[in-house]
Amino acid sequence: MININKITKKYKKFLIAYSGGIDSTVLLYKLIEIRKKYNIKIRAIHINHQLNKKSKKWSKHCKKICKINNIPFILKKIKINKPNLNTESKARKKRYKVFKKKLVKNEILLTGHNLNDQCETFFLAIKRGSGTTGLSGIAYKKKFYKNYLLRPLLKYSRKKIETWAKKRKLKWIEDKSNYNTSYDRNFIRHKIFPKITKRWNFFLKNCFRSIKLINSENKIINKFINPIIKKNLFLDKTLNIKKIKKMDIKIIYIIIRKWINIQGGKMPSLKFLKNILNTVIYKKKKKNPKIQLKKYEIWNYQDRLYWIKKKPKMKNYIIFWKYPFKKLKLPKNFGTLEIKNKKYTKKNFYIKKPKKSQIITIKFQTKKKIRIKNKKKKIKKIYNELKIPPWKRKTTPLLFYNKKFISAIGLFVTKKKYNKKEKNISIIWKKNIS
């Protein structure tokens, strides 16, 4: 017997992620079964990933079932660029973005994940070398933006769900790509689990039990770790590691995992955590070390960890500003520069208006020494004195009149004598990226 009545005690509005597969079909019909009794409202959303020749046919099937059962139906198409072995992950991200947009106030998102899915996820976490958070598996209930996401079938095996569906002669979609064992999850599902469950028929239940135990232990760990993170986390989500780096290594690993999760990053492997510890936190090689995690970089700057989106290399860029009183668009989505005659900036940041004969260029790097307060200094030393983080140094536009360095825009202005008779102006840098 499959019972999902518990969810109706607190919630009355549901949006079901309806793929048309057996799990979401059983979930839909269970909701239909209890709809009148508990006075609940149901809507269904179907995502067409456009990856299969039969995807249109599947969408029509789902629409037809909803129409027959008087359920409001939402159909949304998404496109996955360059399908590969990472397609499943890309599709999931896009899918959940659509769910977020379509949810209404007080509506709960429901998905048809089952016990087998839970155990497969557990195995995948072991393969990645995950910690307790990864091994906690799929959550039965989790906060989903301003709403909640529930998985009512999580404790039921695929076999039990199939039995329920066949008994009621339900029709569902069979996606042949679910049998493609080049995908890790399908390999576990079709090659590994049948052998394990044949030998130990109690395996799935015990797997579920282990996940619950890990979840319980994880909650206890969180009670200890969360106050440490809260105490050392700044409003910009940077992490003060002055005291943390003196703690036991295992505690540091947990803190860093959770900090990466706060940034929205994926859980790193133990090997990667060791690299963060040695390279970034303990600074074994560089003064301001960094490590890359996909599109992001983790920096240690003045004993604070920063999560920075990777910046493009701007070293060799030279941009000619032919029409200085027209807005200049910078490359690589770096925003725009605009000269204003009005005094928009601090007095120390005023520059002199360029002469018509002067060639104005923007660079992002210079080896010339700069005169500041009657002293010549390298730009690196000035950045250090101003406490400018390394990642900002490489992306700050540098203004030149002919070959004279005038300003690091928004940071400092040189004291060179130039254009004495010209008026003071301001340059505004509107950034597109952080």
Stockholm file with secondary structure:
# STOCKHOLM 1.0

chainA/1-434         MININKITKKYKKFLIAYSGGIDSTVLLYKLIEIRKKYNIKIRAIHINHQLNKKSKKWSKHCKKICKINNIPFILKKIKINKPNLNTESKARKKRYKVFKKKLVKNEILLTGHNLNDQCETFFLAIKRGSGTTGLSGIAYKKKFYKNYLLRPLLKYSRKKIETWAKKRKLKWIEDKSNYNTSYDRNFIRHKIFPKITKRWNFFLKNCFRSIKLINSENKIINKFINPIIKKNLFLDKTLNIKKIKKMDIKIIYIIIRKWINIQGGKMPSLKFLKNILNTVIYKKKKKNPKIQLKKYEIWNYQDRLYWIKKKPKMKNYIIFWKYPFKKLKLPKNFGTLEIKNKKYTKKNFYIKKPKKSQIITIKFQTKKKIRIKNKKKKIKKIYNELKIPPWKRKTTPLLFYNKKFISAIGLFVTKKKYNKKEKNISIIWKKNIS
#=GR chainA/1-434 SS CCCCGGGGTTCCEEEEECCSSHHHHHHHHHHHHHHHHHTCEEEEEEEECSCSTTHHHHHHHHHHHHHHTTCCEEEEECCCSSCCTTHHHHHHHHHHHHHHHHCCTTCEEECCCCHHHHHHHHHHHHHHTCCHHHHTCSCSEEEETTEEEECTTTTSCHHHHHHHHHHTTCCCCCCGGGGCTTSHHHHIIIIIHHHHHHHCTTHHHHHHHHHHHHHHHHHHHHHHHHHHHHHHBCTTSCEECTTGGGSCHHHHHHHHHHHHHHHTCCCCCHHHHHHIIIIIISCSSCSSCEEEETTEEEEEETTEEEEEECCCCCTTCCEECSSTTSCEECSTTCCEEEEESSCCSCGGGCEECCCTTSCEEEESCCCSCEEETTEEECHHHHHHHTTCCHHHHTTSCEEEETTEEEEETTTEECCCCCCTTSCEEEEEEECSCC
#=GC SS_cons         CCCCGGGGTTCCEEEEECCSSHHHHHHHHHHHHHHHHHTCEEEEEEEECSCSTTHHHHHHHHHHHHHHTTCCEEEEECCCSSCCTTHHHHHHHHHHHHHHHHCCTTCEEECCCCHHHHHHHHHHHHHHTCCHHHHTCSCSEEEETTEEEECTTTTSCHHHHHHHHHHTTCCCCCCGGGGCTTSHHHHIIIIIHHHHHHHCTTHHHHHHHHHHHHHHHHHHHHHHHHHHHHHHBCTTSCEECTTGGGSCHHHHHHHHHHHHHHHTCCCCCHHHHHHIIIIIISCSSCSSCEEEETTEEEEEETTEEEEEECCCCCTTCCEECSSTTSCEECSTTCCEEEEESSCCSCGGGCEECCCTTSCEEEESCCCSCEEETTEEECHHHHHHHTTCCHHHHTTSCEEEETTEEEEETTTEECCCCCCTTSCEEEEEEECSCC
//
